[in-house]
Amino acid sequence: MQVSIENVGKLERKLTVRIPAGEFDTRVSSRLAEMTRSTRLKGFRPGKVPVKVIEQRFGAQIRGEAMSDLVRTSFQQAVDEQQLRPAVAPSIATSGQPIDGQIEYTATFEVLPDVGKIDVAALAINKPVATVGEADVDAMIDTLRQQRRSWAPVERAAQTGDMVLFEFAAQGEGFSHPSQGHERVGTIIGSAAMTKELEDHLVGHTAGDEFDTDMMFAPDFRISALAGKQANVVLKIIRVQEPKLPEVDATFIATFGIADGGMDKFRAEVRANLERELKSMLTMRVKNEVVQKLIDAHPDIELPNGMIEIEARALVQQAQAQAQQQGQTFSGDPAAFNQMARRRVTAGMLIGELARQNDIRPDSRRVAETLATIASTYEEPSQVVELYQRDPQLMSSLRNRVLEDQVADWVVGHAQATEQQLSFTEAMRQV
């Protein structure tokens, strides 16, 4: 195999590879023999299909597979010999035909930049720390009670916290919603599910009240026909209900799968769940802090355009999936995501370099613990574990996540880290 390399840009390389045609012929012959033994065709006994018949029916496919395999293996050998680190899959150009006893192809690709030794000693890292207190357990139990509250009709006027069922019709300049009659909806006053202004108008009214009011709908109002518009709104209160919170008794506790142990066992379970969530959030906060400091310390790093384009397209696909889940459509331009894509690529590259330079590899114990934590949030944890273990892509993603966490921990241990004490509530705020 003969290899020549050409620099066609800061990170772009053009590799020309020449391979003796005999290697290609050997692969084709081997594949033909394999298919002769395994192919089943009508009129022939198993393993007795003539090579000529296989060649007639599958020759083009066999030669294509042989060429792909030859290019794949020889390209990997060539980049290893040249000590190159491709950033993305190469673009291959070849006639596929032997010339002067050789098959030649060119591979054009970008390589990962040489960022040099990454020194983290001077990085100032804030490491958030927090604990779960009794008050946090009380607050979570109250939240669980709220989630399981029931509703009872009342004759009094509506107030904050009540669920109100009402009909409404809105009319403004050049529009009306709905086009005919009224629309019936419900909301919990104070939730802002129907915007705060509209819910405020419901306060003080009882079932059967009819009234109208002028109001401006918020630009993000969930009914697009009314979003950002001024309208006169006619409302009729159908029903007012107040919340009834369940008592924290044996029946309530049993709904969480706790048959024995009473309140002590219940509080211990709640605390364990909060501590698991807190640990996950603190890990995320540390990783975000480390990533940002690494990016700030390497503002001029050269990035492969191919990696940015791939990441931008992935971000568009994520936005489209989220929009679809919400019953909406999204058709964004990948270029609009370039800045976010650059940040992600930079972060991934620096994290990867730190792992490579310091021989940091995914810890199998930590991978298992992380998988167990993920699975514990589902009703059938064992099925989730089995799903991951049977899916190489899911396991690869999990190991990458654990490796990122390990690198972040390593950076904290080698940088100028300062603990930042937070309350549980502060620590759990989204970052």
Secondary structure, 3 states (H helix, E strand, C coil): CEEEEEECCCCEEEEEEEEEHHHHHHHHHHHHHHHHHHCCCCCCCCCCCCHHHHHHHHHHHHHHHHHHHHHHHHHHHHHHHCCCCECCCCEEEECCCCECCEEEEEEEEEECCCCCCCCCCCCEEEEEECCCCHHHHHHHHHHHHHHCCEEEECCCCCCCCCEEEEEEEEEECCEEECCCCCEEEEEECCCCCCCHHHHHHHCCCCCCCEEEEEEECCCCCCCCCCCCCEEEEEEEEEEEEEEECCCCCHHHHHCCCCCCCHHHHHHHHHHHHHHHHHHHHHHHHHHHHHHHHHHHHCCCCCCCHHHHHHHHHHHHHHHHHHHHHCCCCCCCCHHHHHHHHHHHHHHHHHHHHHHHHCCCCCCHHHHHHHHHHHHCCCCCHHHHHHHHHHCHHHHHHHHHHHHHHHHHHHHHHHCEEEEEECCHHHHHCCC
